[in-house]
Amino acid sequence: MEVDFDASVPKLKRNGKLHALKSISNVGKVTYHMLGFNGDNSVKKEVIARYMTAEVQSETGPDISITPQNYKFRFKGIRVYDGHPVYVLALSPRKKEVGLFKGELWLDQATCMPVREAGRFVKSPSVFLSKMEFTRSYDLQNGVSIPQNMHSRTNTRLFGPVELSIAFTHFSKDAESGAASIASTLGDQ
């Protein structure tokens, strides 16, 4: 898939945008291939690259998946999201561990696939970070939840808030057709 990162540190008036290809192997190994960047290099290194590194390293870390082993679930009700009814569940982590969050999970009523996650992480990975909040949206394609976008806001003790938005496009399960689609898209630019 293609991934567009848009990061900013408002207090310092710095921002950056990075365009990349994200690949996930059959065994779940995540790799990124940078296609272009514009903006402040410190934002690229300290915000975008740190997110990418954390995602790649999370494969070998503790299991933080949304499962009954990690979370308590409480049904909050039914809402309409993007024109479809969804179940809204409150999530509370069973333990304080980096990567776990307290918040909500929205499931499509027809498929029970996730369409939205939002919340605040319960433990910071660094003493320099606090109040890490995020919202992640998914699109349902052929019965599978595909990441659509993610927005996070983290307060840092040194530089104030840091914002990161990520848009995911051109998802393909087949590497060859995905590469062809991306190549044709890049040829149009």
Secondary structure, 3 states (H helix, E strand, C coil): CEEEEEEEEHHHCEEEEEEEEEEECCCCCEEEEEEEEEECHHHHHHHHHHHHHHHHHCCCCCCCCCCCCCEEEEEEEEEEECCEEEEEEEEEECCCCCCCEEEEEEEECCCCCEEEEEEEECCCCCCCEEEEEEEEEEEEECCEEEEEEEEEEEEECCCEEEEEEEEEECCCCCHHHHHHHHHHHHHCC
